Every structure is written in C-alpha cells, then in structure tokens.
Amino acid sequence: MSVSWATSSPAELRAHHARDAEERAGPLPDDVSESVVEEAGAFRGGLLFTPPDPAPEVAILYFHGGGFVAGSPTSHRCVTAWLARLTGMRVLSARYRLAPEHPFPAQRDDAVAACAALAGIGVDRLVLAGDSAGACVALWGLQGVDPERRARVAGLALLYGGFGGVEGGSIARNGTAESGLDAETLAVMYRRLGPAAQDAWPLDFAGEIAVPAYVLAAELDAVFDDSALLFQRLGSRADSRFVVAAGQDHGFLKGAGRDPVALRELEALARWVKDRAA
C-alpha cells in the first residue's frame, strides 16, 4: 500500500512507518536487556534498555522520530538498544502523544514528564536525545523543565532533526513527496501540531540553549539545513559538535546492527556522550 505523508490518515502513516522501521532494522545487541516502563501519571511510559553494568546515576532519555504523527519506542528500538550498548548507559525511549489527535504542547509536556520520571528512578544526570521529530521533542523538553532539572542535562544528541524549516537548499535538492520531506509535505506535517507550535520552533530559541550539543546531519537529507542552522544558532560551546554523515539520508540510523555506517556514527556519538556524562 502506498501512502502520502501529506494526505494519508494517521493510522495509515503509523502502520507504514512501523513496517518501514521493521524492514530496515538490524539485529539488536545480545547483552542489552529491554523492559517495558509503564505509564504513570503524566508520564506516558516507554521502553528501557539496560546494558551490562550500566553507569550509575546517568541515563539517556530518547524521543523517537516519525513526523510527529507516527513512530514509537518499538519502531526505534534498534537505535536505542545499540546506543545503550555503546555508551554503557541506560536508555529510556519515552512515549509522547502524537499529532493531530494531540496538538502541541502535548509533546513538550510529555517530554517534561519523562525527565521527571527518570529523576524518580535515581538518575541524577541525563542526556536528552532524539531523531527527526524526536530531536525537536527533546529540545522542547529541555525548554520546558525547571532550571534545577535543566542544570542536570549533561548534553543533547540531536540526530537529523526537523526543527520547523519548510524551505531552503537541502529541501529543494533532496526533498520528495514520497519521503514526506518536500516543502509542501513538511508544511502539512508541521501544521498537524496545531497553531501553538508555530511560535515554539527550536530554530527560534536555539540561542538560549547553553547545554553542549552533538548535532548529526545526514548529507543527503532534505532537512540537512535545519540541523546546520540550529547548530549555528546554538550558544557557543567548544564541546558541541556538528557532524555530517557523508552519503547518508534521513533515518539511516535505523539500520544499526546491520549497516556499518550507522554503527560507526553511533559509536562516535557514544564517545561524545560518555565524555559529557563523565
């Protein structure tokens, strides 16, 4: 069944996204355990990935991609399981409510609640991470937490994020309706979040961010310019990194465990994360 990211129903997009993730996924690391974290209060639950002898009092909080309308911790478990293995840290892949049924700021509220849930299980320091739409959700979470909790964020891992841009050179070069990353479809995707999101894009508040960031852009990605512009606008920090995955397209990390390029990029990210968390 063919789908259109601009006109297909949310149910069709979610089924398509789940199938695509399953087809692209490589094998999971054998020594990482996966457990379900149940919903509790404002926290929407998720999946917890635990490597052998995990680092104490530090964890990664991860938000999945999917255009704000699709995706889940299950669809991104290959990325998060390998991230746990390579960093030696627990990774909580958190659920958040999806558009259009749940307009913004539901996504920001759920990210904030997930930060609080980690604090409740003894995590003193965390790295906020996400890919595609999830990178945007991670930044909304950082913006929404109180100053005390924000001070405990050791770093940001923002992987080929979409941060609200609907025009630019990379979209013109690489955006297609099939991928959902042409200018028209991106505009539809962002409108699904509702009017409140239009004044809350990370590109507008990036200059306020003081946390070190690892920004990974895929060279052939239509939203490459979003990552580049975000990095330019971030508060100046010597320990932030802008990394380009040569020859790669949006979502390539889903092949971790099978694709050596994806695994190599996750290894580089893991080294940076461990340095920040230390």
N, C-alpha and C positions, 0 to 999 in steps of 0.2 A: 504494500500500500504506500503510495506516495503521499507526502504531507507538505503543507506550506506553513512555514513559521509565521506567516502573516495572516492566513485565513483559516487554517485548520483549528478544530476545537482543542481546548486544553487537554481533554482526555486523549485525543489522537496524538498530540505532541508528546505527552508524557509516555505513552506506550512506545512511540517511535524512539524517543530519547533512551529509554530503558533498553530496547533491543540493540540500538547502536552501541551503547556502553558495553553490553554483554559480548557483542561480536568483537569489539576492539580490545577487550581486557586480556592481559596476560595472566599467568599463574600468580597466586599470592605467595608470599614467603611462608615457609612451613613453620617457622618458630614464632610467629606473631599470632596471639590469640584475639579473637573477635567476640565481643559480648554486647548484648542489647542494653542500652540505658533507657529506662522507662521515662515517660513523660511525668513531670511533677510540677504542679502549679503552672507558672508562666513558662517554664522550660519545656520544650517540645520533644525532648528525648533525642536519641541518636544511636550511633554505634561507637564503641570504644575499642581501640586497637592497642594492644599491650605487647611490647617486645620483651625478650628475656631481660631480667634485671633492669627494669626501667629507671631512668634518672628520677630521683625523688623531688617532690615539690615543684616540678616544672612539667608542662604539657603543651601540646599544640591543639588549638581549637580551630577546626576546619569547617568551611562552608562550601558546599558543592555548587557547581555551575548548572546551567540549564535554562538560560534566558529568563529567569525569574518565574517561569511558568512550569518548568519540568525539573527532573533530577531529584536525587535523594541520597542519603548516606550510602545506600546499597549500590547505586549506579556508579559511585566514585570510590568504592572500597579498594580497588586495585591501587589507586594513587595513595590513599590514606594508609593502607597496610604497609606499603613499601616505605612511606615516609616514616612510619613508626620504626620499621626495621633499620633504616639507615641513620636515623637520629638517635635511636635508643631511648626515645621518649614515648609516653602515652599520647595517642592522638584521639581526641573526641571529635567525630564527624557529626555535627549537630543538624537536626532538622530545623527548618524555618518554614513559615507559611508561604504559600505560592500565590502569585497573581494569576488571573484577575480576581479570583474569589476574595483574596485578602490584599487590599491595596496598601501601599506604603502609608504609615510607618510600621506595619506589622513585621516586616523583615528586620528593621532596626530593633524593634522591641524584643524579637526573638533572639537576636544576636546578643543583646544585653543580658537577657535571661540566661543564655548559655554561659556567658562569662561568670555570672553569679553561681551557676551550678558547679563549675569547675572549682571555684573558691570553696564550695561546700564539701568537696572531697579532698581537701588538703593541698590543693595546688596554689602555691604562693606566687609563681611567675608563669606567664604563658606567652606563647607566640600565636598571634592571630593570622590565619591563613585562609586562602580560598582561590578558586579558579573561575575565570569568566565572570558570570554574575555573582558568584560566591566571593570573589575578591572585593566587589562593591559592598556586599553584605558585611564582610569583615571590617571594612572602613566605617560603615555606618555603626557597627558595634563599638568600635574604638571611639567614635564621636559621642556615642550615647552613654557610655559608662561614666561613673563618677570619677573625680580626679584621683582619688586614692587607688581605685582599681586600675585606672589608666596608667598610673605610675608603675604598676606591676607588669605591664606589657613589655616584654623584652625585645620584640621585633615583629615585623609584618612580612608575610610571604605572599605576594600578590602575583598570581600566575595568569598570564594572558587575560587580564581583566577587561571588562566592558564598563566604562565609567560615565556613560551618558552621551558620548560623541556620536553624531549622526552624519558627519561629513568629514572629508579630508582625503589626503592622497592614498592612504592604505585602503580605505573603503572603496575608492574609485578603482584601484588596481586589483584588489583581491576579493571584494565583496560580491556575493552571488545570492540570488533568491533561494537557491537550493540549500545553501548553508545557513540561511537566515541572517546573513551578515552584510547584506546590501543596505544602502541608505534607507530605502523605503521600509524594509522589514525591521531594521533596528528602531526606526521611529515608532512602528507599531508595538514592538517589544517593550520599549520604554513607556509608552502610553498606557500599557496594561497595568502599570503600577499606580496609576491614578495621578491627579493633579498635584498632590502634596510632594511627590518625588521630584517634580520638575525644579524645585528650589533646593534640592538636597544632594545634588550630584557631587561625588568626591573631587572632581576637577575644580569645583568652586571653593572647597575648603582645604585643599591639599596643602596650602601654605601654612595652615595652622598645625599640621602634623609634625611632631617632634620625635616620634619613635623611628628608629632605624628600619629601613625597608629593603627587601630584596624583591625587585620588580623584574619578572621574567616575561619577555615578549617573544612571540614566535614570528620569525622573519616574514613568512608568507600569510600572516594573519590579517584579516580585514581590520581588526581593531588594534593593530600594532600602534597606531598613532595615539590611542588612548593611554597605553602604558608609557610611551615616550613623554607625552605631555604631562601625565601625572608625576612622573619622576622629576621632570624639570621644575614643577611647582612645589614639590616637597620641601620642607625645611632642610636647609643644607646640613648634611651629616657625612663625615668622612667614612663611616662604616656602612652606609647604604650602598646598594649595588643595582645597576641596570644591566641586565644580561639578555642577549639576543640568542635564541636557539636557531642557528642557521639552517635554512631549508625546511623548517617545520611550519605546520599550520595549526590553527586553533584546535585545542583539545588533544594534542598529541601525547600528553602525559598519560592518557587512559591506557596506553599500550605498555606501561611499565611492567617489567617482568618478562616481556616478550621483545619489546623494542629496545635495543641497546642505547639509542639516542635518548629516549625517555628516561631510562635508568641512569644514564650519565648526568642528565640535567638534575634529576632528583638527588643524586649523590653530591653534586656541587651545592645545591640548596641546603642539604643536610649539614654539610660542613659549616656553612654560614650560620645556620640556626643553632648549632651546638656552640659556636663561638659566642653568639649573642646571649644564649641562655647561661653560659658559664659566668 
